[in-house]
Amino acid sequence: MEKLDQEITLKDEERTKCEVWTRVMGYHRPTSSFNIGKKGEFEERKYFKESKCGCSK
């Protein structure tokens, strides 16, 4: 049986870039294609998690 608590370390050349997409004006776009103003707006976004109201049973 292997040890499961070993730390995995990747070298920089083994890593791949993670592309982030978001929904803008009804369609999805990668954030890498944003201009400087849209990148600023994206960074200022506030995220929330909507909770159930408990009205329906």
CYANA upper distance limits for C-alpha pairs under 8 A (distance plus 0.5 A):
 10 LEU  CA     14 GLU  CA      6.55
 10 LEU  CA     15 ARG  CA      7.28
 11 LYS  CA     15 ARG  CA      7.32
 19 GLU  CA     30 PRO  CA      7.28
 19 GLU  CA     31 THR  CA      8.20
 19 GLU  CA     32 SER  CA      8.04
 20 VAL  CA     30 PRO  CA      6.18
 20 VAL  CA     31 THR  CA      6.32
 20 VAL  CA     32 SER  CA      8.03
 21 TRP  CA     28 HIS  CA      6.93
 21 TRP  CA     29 ARG  CA      5.87
 21 TRP  CA     30 PRO  CA      4.55
 21 TRP  CA     31 THR  CA      6.09
 22 THR  CA     28 HIS  CA      5.95
 22 THR  CA     29 ARG  CA      6.18
 22 THR  CA     30 PRO  CA      6.83
 22 THR  CA     31 THR  CA      7.18
 23 ARG  CA     27 TYR  CA      5.87
 23 ARG  CA     28 HIS  CA      4.80
 23 ARG  CA     29 ARG  CA      6.87
 24 VAL  CA     28 HIS  CA      6.48
 24 VAL  CA     29 ARG  CA      7.33
 29 ARG  CA     33 SER  CA      7.92
 30 PRO  CA     34 PHE  CA      8.08
 31 THR  CA     39 LYS  CA      7.66
 34 PHE  CA     38 LYS  CA      6.07
 34 PHE  CA     39 LYS  CA      6.22
 35 ASN  CA     39 LYS  CA      6.66
 36 ILE  CA     40 GLY  CA      6.81
 37 GLY  CA     41 GLU  CA      6.88
 38 LYS  CA     42 PHE  CA      6.63
 39 LYS  CA     43 GLU  CA      6.80
 40 GLY  CA     44 GLU  CA      6.89
 41 GLU  CA     45 ARG  CA      7.00
